[in-house]
Amino acid sequence: MIMPRPPAPPGGRPRAIAALLLSAFFFLLIGCGATMVFIGAHDLYVADRPIKCGGEVMNPDGPYTCFTGHGPRNYSDLVRERRAGQDRAPYMLAFGALAVVIGVPALRRALRYVGRVQRWTTSGEWTE
């Protein structure tokens, strides 16, 4: 005997699928936003610390070159990179916080709708 197909949830199946997919997107948005906030905070934290290479503080007047995974760099290259990180830190903090502020309510709303659809499939009653 063939079981009858259950009716679509209120709002339709596409809306339920969209809510499920959007919940994954908003979860990733929150994670990326938190990562951006941590990177921005780290860039601000290390801005005033001395520049090190191999665990030792580099001398600004020395002829030394630091060999890292990014290739050979001298003191002025490392200072330039530090300054660039310091310049972008406020933007990382702002956009990261904005991503989290947008992502959390949106994720809650999407998961609330998915939960309503799940309750509707088991009980048959739609709750607002």
N, CA, C and O atoms as CSV, one atom per row, in Angstrom:
chain,resi,resn,atom,element,x,y,z
A,1,MET,N,N,0.842,-1.167,0.000
A,1,MET,CA,C,0.000,0.000,0.000
A,1,MET,C,C,0.896,1.242,0.000
A,1,MET,O,O,1.841,1.341,0.782
A,2,ILE,N,N,0.587,2.162,-0.870
A,2,ILE,CA,C,1.364,3.384,-0.996
A,2,ILE,C,C,0.848,4.402,0.005
A,2,ILE,O,O,-0.347,4.687,0.084
A,3,MET,N,N,1.799,4.944,0.773
A,3,MET,CA,C,1.427,5.950,1.768
A,3,MET,C,C,1.202,7.280,1.061
A,3,MET,O,O,1.951,7.633,0.150
A,4,PRO,N,N,0.175,8.022,1.475
A,4,PRO,CA,C,-0.048,9.328,0.845
A,4,PRO,C,C,1.073,10.294,1.221
A,4,PRO,O,O,1.637,10.244,2.313
A,5,ARG,N,N,1.358,11.146,0.294
A,5,ARG,CA,C,2.412,12.135,0.507
A,5,ARG,C,C,1.904,13.212,1.466
A,5,ARG,O,O,0.792,13.709,1.292
A,6,PRO,N,N,2.704,13.583,2.485
A,6,PRO,CA,C,2.224,14.593,3.432
A,6,PRO,C,C,2.122,15.956,2.757
A,6,PRO,O,O,2.864,16.248,1.819
A,7,PRO,N,N,1.204,16.782,3.234
A,7,PRO,CA,C,1.071,18.114,2.637
A,7,PRO,C,C,2.293,18.969,2.955
A,7,PRO,O,O,3.034,18.706,3.903
A,8,ALA,N,N,2.476,19.978,2.152
A,8,ALA,CA,C,3.603,20.891,2.348
A,8,ALA,C,C,3.388,21.720,3.605
A,8,ALA,O,O,2.246,22.015,3.958
A,9,PRO,N,N,4.453,22.098,4.281
A,9,PRO,CA,C,4.302,22.948,5.457
A,9,PRO,C,C,3.816,24.330,5.052
A,9,PRO,O,O,3.989,24.737,3.903
A,10,PRO,N,N,3.206,25.058,5.989
A,10,PRO,CA,C,2.795,26.420,5.675
A,10,PRO,C,C,3.995,27.236,5.200
A,10,PRO,O,O,5.048,27.248,5.837
A,11,GLY,N,N,3.817,27.906,4.085
A,11,GLY,CA,C,4.924,28.631,3.480
A,11,GLY,C,C,5.575,27.836,2.374
A,11,GLY,O,O,6.346,28.386,1.587
A,12,GLY,N,N,5.283,26.560,2.301
A,12,GLY,CA,C,5.801,25.724,1.229
A,12,GLY,C,C,7.136,25.079,1.545
A,12,GLY,O,O,7.878,25.520,2.423
A,13,ARG,N,N,7.414,24.026,0.803
A,13,ARG,CA,C,8.683,23.321,0.977
A,13,ARG,C,C,9.885,24.180,0.599
A,13,ARG,O,O,10.912,24.101,1.274
A,14,PRO,N,N,9.801,25.004,-0.462
A,14,PRO,CA,C,10.971,25.840,-0.777
A,14,PRO,C,C,11.371,26.763,0.372
A,14,PRO,O,O,12.558,26.999,0.599
A,15,ARG,N,N,10.389,27.281,1.089
A,15,ARG,CA,C,10.717,28.160,2.213
A,15,ARG,C,C,11.393,27.368,3.334
A,15,ARG,O,O,12.319,27.867,3.974
A,16,ALA,N,N,10.939,26.150,3.572
A,16,ALA,CA,C,11.563,25.324,4.604
A,16,ALA,C,C,12.996,24.962,4.218
A,16,ALA,O,O,13.892,24.980,5.062
A,17,ILE,N,N,13.210,24.637,2.954
A,17,ILE,CA,C,14.560,24.309,2.486
A,17,ILE,C,C,15.446,25.550,2.543
A,17,ILE,O,O,16.611,25.465,2.933
A,18,ALA,N,N,14.900,26.696,2.157
A,18,ALA,CA,C,15.672,27.942,2.205
A,18,ALA,C,C,16.066,28.279,3.640
A,18,ALA,O,O,17.189,28.720,3.884
A,19,ALA,N,N,15.155,28.078,4.590
A,19,ALA,CA,C,15.474,28.353,5.993
A,19,ALA,C,C,16.586,27.432,6.480
A,19,ALA,O,O,17.458,27.856,7.239
A,20,LEU,N,N,16.559,26.189,6.050
A,20,LEU,CA,C,17.601,25.251,6.452
A,20,LEU,C,C,18.958,25.642,5.865
A,20,LEU,O,O,19.972,25.612,6.561
A,21,LEU,N,N,18.972,26.007,4.587
A,21,LEU,CA,C,20.228,26.412,3.950
A,21,LEU,C,C,20.737,27.743,4.505
A,21,LEU,O,O,21.940,27.923,4.695
A,22,LEU,N,N,19.823,28.667,4.763
A,22,LEU,CA,C,20.233,29.960,5.317
A,22,LEU,C,C,20.788,29.822,6.732
A,22,LEU,O,O,21.668,30.583,7.132
A,23,SER,N,N,20.278,28.856,7.485
A,23,SER,CA,C,20.818,28.669,8.830
A,23,SER,C,C,22.290,28.276,8.764
A,23,SER,O,O,23.082,28.724,9.594
A,24,ALA,N,N,22.672,27.446,7.792
A,24,ALA,CA,C,24.093,27.099,7.629
A,24,ALA,C,C,24.897,28.330,7.218
A,24,ALA,O,O,26.008,28.535,7.707
A,25,PHE,N,N,24.346,29.148,6.323
A,25,PHE,CA,C,25.039,30.368,5.890
A,25,PHE,C,C,25.245,31.325,7.061
A,25,PHE,O,O,26.334,31.874,7.227
A,26,PHE,N,N,24.208,31.527,7.872
A,26,PHE,CA,C,24.330,32.457,8.993
A,26,PHE,C,C,25.285,31.920,10.057
A,26,PHE,O,O,25.970,32.696,10.723
A,27,PHE,N,N,25.335,30.599,10.220
A,27,PHE,CA,C,26.297,30.008,11.146
A,27,PHE,C,C,27.725,30.312,10.691
A,27,PHE,O,O,28.577,30.666,11.505
A,28,LEU,N,N,27.981,30.173,9.394
A,28,LEU,CA,C,29.302,30.511,8.849
A,28,LEU,C,C,29.586,32.008,8.968
A,28,LEU,O,O,30.721,32.403,9.234
A,29,LEU,N,N,28.565,32.838,8.772
A,29,LEU,CA,C,28.736,34.287,8.902
A,29,LEU,C,C,29.158,34.655,10.322
A,29,LEU,O,O,30.026,35.506,10.512
A,30,ILE,N,N,28.552,34.021,11.309
A,30,ILE,CA,C,28.916,34.282,12.702
A,30,ILE,C,C,30.354,33.842,12.960
A,30,ILE,O,O,31.112,34.557,13.615
A,31,GLY,N,N,30.731,32.680,12.455
A,31,GLY,CA,C,32.102,32.198,12.637
A,31,GLY,C,C,33.129,33.099,11.981
A,31,GLY,O,O,34.171,33.391,12.570
A,32,CYS,N,N,32.841,33.544,10.762
A,32,CYS,CA,C,33.767,34.458,10.068
A,32,CYS,C,C,33.845,35.801,10.786
A,32,CYS,O,O,34.921,36.389,10.894
A,33,GLY,N,N,32.714,36.284,11.274
A,33,GLY,CA,C,32.711,37.549,12.009
A,33,GLY,C,C,33.524,37.461,13.289
A,33,GLY,O,O,34.271,38.382,13.619
A,34,ALA,N,N,33.381,36.354,14.015
A,34,ALA,CA,C,34.162,36.181,15.241
A,34,ALA,C,C,35.655,36.098,14.926
A,34,ALA,O,O,36.479,36.644,15.659
A,35,THR,N,N,35.996,35.418,13.840
A,35,THR,CA,C,37.404,35.334,13.438
A,35,THR,C,C,37.957,36.713,13.094
A,35,THR,O,O,39.087,37.040,13.455
A,36,MET,N,N,37.161,37.517,12.397
A,36,MET,CA,C,37.608,38.870,12.048
A,36,MET,C,C,37.822,39.717,13.303
A,36,MET,O,O,38.773,40.495,13.370
A,37,VAL,N,N,36.951,39.570,14.285
A,37,VAL,CA,C,37.103,40.324,15.533
A,37,VAL,C,C,38.389,39.906,16.240
A,37,VAL,O,O,39.128,40.757,16.734
A,38,PHE,N,N,38.663,38.604,16.292
A,38,PHE,CA,C,39.880,38.139,16.954
A,38,PHE,C,C,41.137,38.613,16.221
A,38,PHE,O,O,42.120,38.982,16.864
A,39,ILE,N,N,41.118,38.608,14.891
A,39,ILE,CA,C,42.274,39.084,14.128
A,39,ILE,C,C,42.486,40.581,14.361
A,39,ILE,O,O,43.619,41.025,14.547
A,40,GLY,N,N,41.407,41.354,14.351
A,40,GLY,CA,C,41.522,42.789,14.604
A,40,GLY,C,C,42.041,43.086,16.000
A,40,GLY,O,O,42.872,43.976,16.183
A,41,ALA,N,N,41.546,42.336,16.993
A,41,ALA,CA,C,42.022,42.540,18.363
A,41,ALA,C,C,43.497,42.156,18.480
A,41,ALA,O,O,44.257,42.828,19.178
A,42,HIS,N,N,43.900,41.096,17.811
A,42,HIS,CA,C,45.309,40.689,17.844
A,42,HIS,C,C,46.199,41.743,17.193
A,42,HIS,O,O,47.270,42.056,17.714
A,43,ASP,N,N,45.767,42.291,16.062
A,43,ASP,CA,C,46.563,43.325,15.391
A,43,ASP,C,C,46.730,44.560,16.274
A,43,ASP,O,O,47.793,45.180,16.274
A,44,LEU,N,N,45.695,44.918,17.022
A,44,LEU,CA,C,45.816,46.054,17.943
A,44,LEU,C,C,46.710,45.712,19.127
A,44,LEU,O,O,47.439,46.568,19.629
A,45,TYR,N,N,46.653,44.464,19.571
A,45,TYR,CA,C,47.437,44.036,20.726
A,45,TYR,C,C,48.935,44.049,20.423
A,45,TYR,O,O,49.730,44.468,21.264
A,46,VAL,N,N,49.325,43.598,19.236
A,46,VAL,CA,C,50.752,43.501,18.904
A,46,VAL,C,C,51.307,44.789,18.308
A,46,VAL,O,O,52.487,44.835,17.962
A,47,ALA,N,N,50.503,45.825,18.178
A,47,ALA,CA,C,50.952,47.047,17.504
A,47,ALA,C,C,52.128,47.710,18.213
A,47,ALA,O,O,53.010,48.255,17.548
A,48,ASP,N,N,52.165,47.680,19.529
A,48,ASP,CA,C,53.218,48.374,20.272
A,48,ASP,C,C,54.322,47.443,20.762
A,48,ASP,O,O,55.230,47.885,21.466
A,49,ARG,N,N,54.261,46.193,20.410
A,49,ARG,CA,C,55.275,45.239,20.858
A,49,ARG,C,C,56.493,45.298,19.936
A,49,ARG,O,O,56.373,45.688,18.774
A,50,PRO,N,N,57.654,44.915,20.445
A,50,PRO,CA,C,58.853,44.946,19.596
A,50,PRO,C,C,58.781,43.890,18.494
A,50,PRO,O,O,58.127,42.858,18.650
A,51,ILE,N,N,59.449,44.157,17.398
A,51,ILE,CA,C,59.448,43.238,16.264
A,51,ILE,C,C,60.507,42.173,16.508
A,51,ILE,O,O,61.669,42.476,16.780
A,52,LYS,N,N,60.081,40.923,16.404
A,52,LYS,CA,C,60.972,39.804,16.683
A,52,LYS,C,C,61.146,38.946,15.447
A,52,LYS,O,O,60.284,38.892,14.570
A,53,CYS,N,N,62.285,38.278,15.405
A,53,CYS,CA,C,62.553,37.288,14.367
A,53,CYS,C,C,63.263,36.128,15.045
A,53,CYS,O,O,64.344,36.298,15.608
A,54,GLY,N,N,62.667,34.970,14.990
A,54,GLY,CA,C,63.273,33.805,15.631
A,54,GLY,C,C,63.309,33.915,17.138
A,54,GLY,O,O,64.195,33.342,17.773
A,55,GLY,N,N,62.378,34.629,17.724
A,55,GLY,CA,C,62.313,34.776,19.169
A,55,GLY,C,C,63.199,35.879,19.727
A,55,GLY,O,O,63.182,36.123,20.934
A,56,GLU,N,N,63.963,36.545,18.890
A,56,GLU,CA,C,64.836,37.627,19.342
A,56,GLU,C,C,64.367,38.950,18.745
A,56,GLU,O,O,63.894,39.008,17.610
A,57,VAL,N,N,64.511,40.007,19.538
A,57,VAL,CA,C,64.109,41.338,19.080
A,57,VAL,C,C,65.090,41.801,18.009
A,57,VAL,O,O,66.306,41.735,18.193
A,58,MET,N,N,64.545,42.269,16.888
A,58,MET,CA,C,65.400,42.742,15.790
A,58,MET,C,C,65.870,44.165,16.059
A,58,MET,O,O,65.126,44.988,16.593
A,59,ASN,N,N,67.099,44.440,15.688
A,59,ASN,CA,C,67.679,45.769,15.824
A,59,ASN,C,C,67.316,46.575,14.572
A,59,ASN,O,O,67.576,46.115,13.460
A,60,PRO,N,N,66.724,47.764,14.725
A,60,PRO,CA,C,66.346,48.543,13.541
A,60,PRO,C,C,67.537,48.957,12.685
A,60,PRO,O,O,67.392,49.148,11.477
A,61,ASP,N,N,68.699,49.097,13.290
A,61,ASP,CA,C,69.870,49.547,12.543
A,61,ASP,C,C,70.710,48.395,12.005
A,61,ASP,O,O,71.660,48.610,11.254
A,62,GLY,N,N,70.359,47.185,12.389
A,62,GLY,CA,C,71.180,46.042,11.989
A,62,GLY,C,C,70.953,45.615,10.549
A,62,GLY,O,O,69.899,45.884,9.972
A,63,PRO,N,N,71.939,44.954,9.974
A,63,PRO,CA,C,71.822,44.494,8.584
A,63,PRO,C,C,71.174,43.118,8.491
A,63,PRO,O,O,71.404,42.391,7.524
A,64,TYR,N,N,70.372,42.755,9.478
A,64,TYR,CA,C,69.847,41.398,9.539
A,64,TYR,C,C,68.616,41.239,8.660
A,64,TYR,O,O,67.854,42.179,8.434
A,65,THR,N,N,68.454,40.029,8.178
A,65,THR,CA,C,67.284,39.667,7.386
A,65,THR,C,C,66.617,38.491,8.066
A,65,THR,O,O,67.280,37.537,8.474
A,66,CYS,N,N,65.317,38.561,8.185
A,66,CYS,CA,C,64.548,37.498,8.817
A,66,CYS,C,C,64.019,36.572,7.730
A,66,CYS,O,O,63.370,37.020,6.785
A,67,PHE,N,N,64.297,35.285,7.869
A,67,PHE,CA,C,63.809,34.297,6.906
A,67,PHE,C,C,62.640,33.559,7.536
A,67,PHE,O,O,62.805,32.793,8.485
A,68,THR,N,N,61.464,33.802,6.991
A,68,THR,CA,C,60.260,33.151,7.502
A,68,THR,C,C,59.593,32.400,6.364
A,68,THR,O,O,60.162,32.276,5.279
A,69,GLY,N,N,58.409,31.907,6.602
A,69,GLY,CA,C,57.663,31.206,5.564
A,69,GLY,C,C,57.223,32.115,4.436
A,69,GLY,O,O,56.781,31.641,3.389
A,70,HIS,N,N,57.342,33.435,4.640
A,70,HIS,CA,C,56.947,34.398,3.611
A,70,HIS,C,C,58.147,34.922,2.829
A,70,HIS,O,O,58.007,35.868,2.054
A,71,GLY,N,N,59.312,34.331,3.017
A,71,GLY,CA,C,60.500,34.774,2.305
A,71,GLY,C,C,61.357,35.691,3.157
A,71,GLY,O,O,60.974,36.036,4.275
A,72,PRO,N,N,62.516,36.093,2.641
A,72,PRO,CA,C,63.408,36.967,3.419
A,72,PRO,C,C,62.842,38.383,3.515
A,72,PRO,O,O,62.404,38.972,2.526
A,73,ARG,N,N,62.869,38.912,4.757
A,73,ARG,CA,C,62.379,40.271,4.983
A,73,ARG,C,C,63.289,40.966,5.974
A,73,ARG,O,O,63.765,40.352,6.930
A,74,ASN,N,N,63.527,42.234,5.748
A,74,ASN,CA,C,64.349,42.998,6.684
A,74,ASN,C,C,63.439,43.748,7.660
A,74,ASN,O,O,62.218,43.599,7.627
A,75,TYR,N,N,64.049,44.550,8.519
A,75,TYR,CA,C,63.303,45.235,9.575
A,75,TYR,C,C,62.233,46.165,9.009
A,75,TYR,O,O,61.121,46.212,9.535
A,76,SER,N,N,62.548,46.896,7.958
A,76,SER,CA,C,61.570,47.845,7.400
A,76,SER,C,C,60.367,47.114,6.800
A,76,SER,O,O,59.247,47.621,6.861
A,77,ASP,N,N,60.584,45.929,6.221
A,77,ASP,CA,C,59.456,45.143,5.708
A,77,ASP,C,C,58.536,44.710,6.843
A,77,ASP,O,O,57.312,44.773,6.722
A,78,LEU,N,N,59.135,44.271,7.942
A,78,LEU,CA,C,58.334,43.826,9.083
A,78,LEU,C,C,57.584,44.994,9.722
A,78,LEU,O,O,56.447,44.829,10.164
A,79,VAL,N,N,58.205,46.165,9.777
A,79,VAL,CA,C,57.525,47.356,10.309
A,79,VAL,C,C,56.351,47.728,9.411
A,79,VAL,O,O,55.280,48.080,9.905
A,80,ARG,N,N,56.544,47.653,8.106
A,80,ARG,CA,C,55.475,47.974,7.156
A,80,ARG,C,C,54.291,47.006,7.321
A,80,ARG,O,O,53.133,47.423,7.288
A,81,GLU,N,N,54.591,45.718,7.498
A,81,GLU,CA,C,53.517,44.740,7.701
A,81,GLU,C,C,52.789,44.983,9.015
A,81,GLU,O,O,51.566,44.857,9.084
A,82,ARG,N,N,53.539,45.333,10.055
A,82,ARG,CA,C,52.916,45.613,11.350
A,82,ARG,C,C,52.004,46.822,11.244
A,82,ARG,O,O,50.899,46.813,11.787
A,83,ARG,N,N,52.451,47.862,10.551
A,83,ARG,CA,C,51.649,49.076,10.386
A,83,ARG,C,C,50.389,48.790,9.565
A,83,ARG,O,O,49.319,49.327,9.852
A,84,ALA,N,N,50.524,47.945,8.547
A,84,ALA,CA,C,49.351,47.587,7.738
A,84,ALA,C,C,48.326,46.840,8.582
A,84,ALA,O,O,47.124,47.074,8.454
A,85,GLY,N,N,48.798,45.944,9.441
A,85,GLY,CA,C,47.884,45.241,10.338
A,85,GLY,C,C,47.206,46.175,11.311
A,85,GLY,O,O,46.025,46.019,11.621
A,86,GLN,N,N,47.959,47.148,11.793
A,86,GLN,CA,C,47.400,48.129,12.718
A,86,GLN,C,C,46.376,49.019,12.014
A,86,GLN,O,O,45.376,49.406,12.618
A,87,ASP,N,N,46.613,49.344,10.758
A,87,ASP,CA,C,45.681,50.192,10.009
A,87,ASP,C,C,44.374,49.476,9.698
A,87,ASP,O,O,43.315,50.103,9.679
A,88,ARG,N,N,44.435,48.171,9.454
A,88,ARG,CA,C,43.209,47.456,9.099
A,88,ARG,C,C,42.461,46.907,10.314
A,88,ARG,O,O,41.335,46.430,10.171
A,89,ALA,N,N,43.061,46.965,11.501
A,89,ALA,CA,C,42.441,46.400,12.698
A,89,ALA,C,C,41.064,46.997,13.010
A,89,ALA,O,O,40.147,46.230,13.303
A,90,PRO,N,N,40.865,48.325,12.965
A,90,PRO,CA,C,39.521,48.845,13.261
A,90,PRO,C,C,38.463,48.352,12.276
A,90,PRO,O,O,37.316,48.116,12.656
A,91,TYR,N,N,38.851,48.198,11.006
A,91,TYR,CA,C,37.897,47.694,10.019
A,91,TYR,C,C,37.556,46.232,10.287
A,91,TYR,O,O,36.402,45.823,10.152
A,92,MET,N,N,38.557,45.451,10.664
A,92,MET,CA,C,38.306,44.049,10.989
A,92,MET,C,C,37.370,43.947,12.195
A,92,MET,O,O,36.451,43.128,12.203
A,93,LEU,N,N,37.603,44.775,13.206
A,93,LEU,CA,C,36.732,44.761,14.382
A,93,LEU,C,C,35.308,45.173,14.020
A,93,LEU,O,O,34.346,44.535,14.447
A,94,ALA,N,N,35.174,46.234,13.235
A,94,ALA,CA,C,33.843,46.747,12.897
A,94,ALA,C,C,33.069,45.766,12.023
A,94,ALA,O,O,31.915,45.453,12.319
A,95,PHE,N,N,33.690,45.278,10.949
A,95,PHE,CA,C,32.966,44.374,10.060
A,95,PHE,C,C,32.729,43.013,10.711
A,95,PHE,O,O,31.713,42.372,10.444
A,96,GLY,N,N,33.647,42.570,11.552
A,96,GLY,CA,C,33.431,41.320,12.271
A,96,GLY,C,C,32.269,41.429,13.244
A,96,GLY,O,O,31.430,40.531,13.320
A,97,ALA,N,N,32.221,42.527,13.987
A,97,ALA,CA,C,31.107,42.732,14.919
A,97,ALA,C,C,29.789,42.871,14.163
A,97,ALA,O,O,28.761,42.361,14.609
A,98,LEU,N,N,29.814,43.558,13.025
A,98,LEU,CA,C,28.602,43.701,12.215
A,98,LEU,C,C,28.116,42.341,11.709
A,98,LEU,O,O,26.915,42.071,11.706
A,99,ALA,N,N,29.037,41.495,11.287
A,99,ALA,CA,C,28.658,40.160,10.809
A,99,ALA,C,C,28.022,39.345,11.928
A,99,ALA,O,O,27.042,38.637,11.695
A,100,VAL,N,N,28.562,39.436,13.131
A,100,VAL,CA,C,27.985,38.699,14.257
A,100,VAL,C,C,26.620,39.272,14.622
A,100,VAL,O,O,25.683,38.520,14.891
A,101,VAL,N,N,26.504,40.600,14.633
A,101,VAL,CA,C,25.227,41.237,14.996
A,101,VAL,C,C,24.138,40.901,13.980
A,101,VAL,O,O,22.975,40.755,14.356
A,102,ILE,N,N,24.485,40.778,12.723
A,102,ILE,CA,C,23.502,40.394,11.707
A,102,ILE,C,C,23.234,38.896,11.754
A,102,ILE,O,O,22.093,38.461,11.597
A,103,GLY,N,N,24.274,38.110,11.968
A,103,GLY,CA,C,24.147,36.659,11.886
A,103,GLY,C,C,23.371,36.019,13.017
A,103,GLY,O,O,22.631,35.063,12.787
A,104,VAL,N,N,23.519,36.521,14.236
A,104,VAL,CA,C,22.867,35.872,15.381
A,104,VAL,C,C,21.341,35.944,15.291
A,104,VAL,O,O,20.696,34.900,15.385
A,105,PRO,N,N,20.729,37.119,15.113
A,105,PRO,CA,C,19.260,37.122,15.005
A,105,PRO,C,C,18.754,36.377,13.769
A,105,PRO,O,O,17.708,35.729,13.817
A,106,ALA,N,N,19.493,36.470,12.671
A,106,ALA,CA,C,19.061,35.773,11.458
A,106,ALA,C,C,19.128,34.264,11.652
A,106,ALA,O,O,18.238,33.545,11.197
A,107,LEU,N,N,20.163,33.777,12.318
A,107,LEU,CA,C,20.265,32.341,12.590
A,107,LEU,C,C,19.145,31.892,13.518
A,107,LEU,O,O,18.549,30.834,13.312
A,108,ARG,N,N,18.861,32.687,14.532
A,108,ARG,CA,C,17.768,32.329,15.447
A,108,ARG,C,C,16.435,32.265,14.706
A,108,ARG,O,O,15.636,31.358,14.939
A,109,ARG,N,N,16.196,33.222,13.818
A,109,ARG,CA,C,14.932,33.227,13.078
A,109,ARG,C,C,14.830,32.026,12.146
A,109,ARG,O,O,13.780,31.388,12.067
A,110,ALA,N,N,15.920,31.713,11.437
A,110,ALA,CA,C,15.902,30.573,10.521
A,110,ALA,C,C,15.713,29.267,11.287
A,110,ALA,O,O,14.948,28.404,10.857
A,111,LEU,N,N,16.398,29.114,12.411
A,111,LEU,CA,C,16.254,27.883,13.187
A,111,LEU,C,C,14.878,27.786,13.836
A,111,LEU,O,O,14.348,26.687,14.002
A,112,ARG,N,N,14.302,28.917,14.201
A,112,ARG,CA,C,12.952,28.897,14.760
A,112,ARG,C,C,11.957,28.389,13.721
A,112,ARG,O,O,11.062,27.608,14.046
A,113,TYR,N,N,12.110,28.831,12.468
A,113,TYR,CA,C,11.214,28.366,11.409
A,113,TYR,C,C,11.424,26.881,11.137
A,113,TYR,O,O,10.455,26.145,10.950
A,114,VAL,N,N,12.668,26.435,11.113
A,114,VAL,CA,C,12.938,25.005,10.901
A,114,VAL,C,C,12.333,24.192,12.042
A,114,VAL,O,O,11.771,23.123,11.808
A,115,GLY,N,N,12.443,24.686,13.267
A,115,GLY,CA,C,11.837,23.998,14.405
A,115,GLY,C,C,10.322,23.927,14.296
A,115,GLY,O,O,9.723,22.910,14.645
A,116,ARG,N,N,9.692,25.005,13.811
A,116,ARG,CA,C,8.236,24.983,13.616
A,116,ARG,C,C,7.836,23.949,12.579
A,116,ARG,O,O,6.842,23.243,12.749
A,117,VAL,N,N,8.611,23.858,11.502
A,117,VAL,CA,C,8.308,22.867,10.466
A,117,VAL,C,C,8.459,21.466,11.033
A,117,VAL,O,O,7.644,20.595,10.728
A,118,GLN,N,N,9.471,21.225,11.847
A,118,GLN,CA,C,9.654,19.903,12.447
A,118,GLN,C,C,8.511,19.570,13.400
A,118,GLN,O,O,8.021,18.441,13.404
A,119,ARG,N,N,8.077,20.543,14.210
A,119,ARG,CA,C,6.940,20.287,15.105
A,119,ARG,C,C,5.667,20.055,14.309
A,119,ARG,O,O,4.836,19.232,14.691
A,120,TRP,N,N,5.508,20.779,13.198
A,120,TRP,CA,C,4.320,20.622,12.371
A,120,TRP,C,C,4.272,19.228,11.755
A,120,TRP,O,O,3.198,18.636,11.647
A,121,THR,N,N,5.431,18.696,11.350
A,121,THR,CA,C,5.434,17.368,10.731
A,121,THR,C,C,5.094,16.287,11.735
A,121,THR,O,O,4.538,15.258,11.353
A,122,THR,N,N,5.408,16.483,13.006
A,122,THR,CA,C,5.110,15.452,13.997
A,122,THR,C,C,3.725,15.616,14.609
A,122,THR,O,O,3.057,14.619,14.884
A,123,SER,N,N,3.278,16.853,14.829
A,123,SER,CA,C,1.991,17.052,15.497
A,123,SER,C,C,0.870,17.444,14.548
A,123,SER,O,O,-0.301,17.216,14.851
A,124,GLY,N,N,1.206,18.023,13.417
A,124,GLY,CA,C,0.178,18.456,12.476
A,124,GLY,C,C,-0.375,19.829,12.773
A,124,GLY,O,O,-1.242,20.311,12.044
A,125,GLU,N,N,0.109,20.483,13.839
A,125,GLU,CA,C,-0.385,21.810,14.194
A,125,GLU,C,C,0.690,22.847,13.921
A,125,GLU,O,O,1.859,22.649,14.249
A,126,TRP,N,N,0.284,23.945,13.323
A,126,TRP,CA,C,1.214,25.032,13.019
A,126,TRP,C,C,1.112,26.077,14.112
A,126,TRP,O,O,0.026,26.586,14.389
A,127,THR,N,N,2.253,26.404,14.746
A,127,THR,CA,C,2.257,27.410,15.812
A,127,THR,C,C,3.020,28.629,15.339
A,127,THR,O,O,4.065,28.504,14.700
A,128,GLU,N,N,2.515,29.783,15.643
A,128,GLU,CA,C,3.184,31.044,15.260
A,128,GLU,C,C,4.042,31.538,16.372
A,128,GLU,O,O,4.683,32.581,16.241
